[in-house]
Amino acid sequence: MKAKLVGYWIATILVVFFILPGGLFSVLRMPAALDGMRQLGIPVWFAILLGVWKILGSIAIVAPRFPLLKEWAYAGLFFDLTGAAVCNAANHGVWWHIAAPLLVLVFVILSWAWRPPSRRLCSNSAPRVL
């Protein structure tokens, strides 16, 4: 059980390490972040919106409580990362622009799967009413 909890925190910290800066760079309109989005045909306003969601999702998965919000955050990260991989593949991006989001997606899935009962929507020990 302890190893699973350690794995959860390692995976979760890695997710935040990869997702949060990208969100901040988009919200702060850093040229490198926005140029990459423009090359993919994504408008600036949508890049900024994605950045806000990345910041909020990163906060949601590490904050205590709010299990329903965590489920939404994990789902959003899944959609964002798979969308990034597909968007880069469709636009003939370099291989690591396709592989990198999929690698981070592995950490998202591990974080979601290994989260402790207190961070789940319905834990086995104490079912919650929505």
C-alpha positions in Angstrom: 0.0 0.0 0.0 2.8 2.4 0.8 4.5 1.8 -2.5 1.3 2.6 -4.3 1.0 5.9 -2.4 4.6 6.8 -3.2 4.0 6.0 -6.9 0.8 8.1 -6.8 2.7 11.1 -5.5 5.6 10.7 -7.9 3.3 10.4 -10.9 1.1 13.3 -9.7 4.2 15.6 -9.1 5.5 14.7 -12.6 2.1 15.6 -14.1 2.1 19.0 -12.4 5.8 19.5 -13.3 4.9 19.0 -17.0 1.4 20.6 -17.2 1.6 23.7 -14.9 4.5 25.5 -16.7 2.8 25.0 -20.1 -0.3 26.5 -18.7 1.5 29.5 -17.2 3.4 30.1 -20.4 0.2 30.2 -22.4 -1.6 32.5 -19.9 1.4 34.8 -19.8 1.5 34.8 -23.6 5.1 33.6 -23.8 6.1 33.8 -27.5 7.5 30.3 -27.6 4.2 28.8 -26.3 2.0 30.8 -28.6 4.2 30.3 -31.7 3.9 26.6 -31.3 0.2 26.8 -31.0 -0.1 29.1 -34.0 1.9 26.6 -36.1 -0.7 24.0 -35.3 -3.5 26.4 -36.3 -4.7 27.0 -32.8 -5.9 30.6 -32.2 -4.3 32.6 -29.4 -7.5 33.0 -27.4 -7.9 29.2 -27.3 -4.2 28.7 -26.3 -4.8 31.0 -23.4 -8.0 29.2 -22.4 -6.2 25.9 -22.5 -3.5 27.5 -20.3 -6.1 28.5 -17.7 -7.5 25.0 -17.7 -4.0 23.5 -17.3 -3.3 25.7 -14.3 -6.7 24.9 -12.7 -6.3 21.1 -13.5 -2.9 21.0 -11.9 -4.2 22.7 -8.8 -7.2 20.4 -8.6 -5.3 17.1 -8.7 -3.0 18.1 -5.8 -5.5 19.9 -3.6 -7.1 17.9 -0.9 -10.8 17.0 -1.1 -13.1 17.8 -4.1 -13.1 14.3 -5.7 -15.6 15.2 -8.4 -13.4 18.2 -9.4 -10.4 15.8 -9.6 -12.3 13.5 -11.9 -13.0 16.4 -14.2 -9.4 17.5 -14.0 -8.0 14.1 -14.9 -10.5 13.9 -17.8 -9.4 17.3 -19.0 -5.8 16.4 -18.9 -6.5 13.2 -20.8 -8.3 15.2 -23.6 -5.6 17.9 -23.7 -2.7 15.4 -24.0 -4.4 13.1 -26.5 -5.5 16.2 -28.5 -1.9 17.6 -28.5 -0.5 14.3 -29.8 -3.1 14.0 -32.5 -2.8 17.7 -33.5 0.9 17.4 -33.9 0.6 14.1 -35.8 -2.0 15.7 -38.2 0.3 18.6 -38.8 3.4 16.5 -39.4 5.1 17.6 -36.2 8.4 16.2 -35.2 8.2 12.8 -33.5 8.9 14.1 -29.9 6.0 16.5 -30.2 3.8 13.5 -30.6 5.6 11.2 -28.1 6.0 13.8 -25.3 2.2 14.3 -24.6 1.7 10.6 -24.7 4.5 10.1 -22.1 2.9 12.7 -19.8 -0.4 10.9 -20.4 1.1 7.8 -18.9 1.8 9.7 -15.7 -1.7 11.1 -15.7 -3.2 7.6 -16.0 -0.9 6.3 -13.2 -1.8 9.2 -11.0 -5.5 8.6 -11.5 -5.2 4.8 -11.1 -3.0 5.0 -7.9 -4.8 7.8 -6.1 -5.7 6.9 -2.5 -9.3 6.3 -1.5 -9.5 9.8 0.1 -9.0 11.3 -3.4 -11.5 9.1 -5.2 -15.0 10.0 -6.0 -16.4 7.1 -4.1 -14.0 5.2 -1.8 -14.8 1.7 -0.7 -14.7 2.7 2.9 -17.0 5.6 2.8 -19.4 6.0 -0.1 -20.3 9.6 -0.7 -23.6 11.1 -1.9 -23.1 13.4 -4.9 
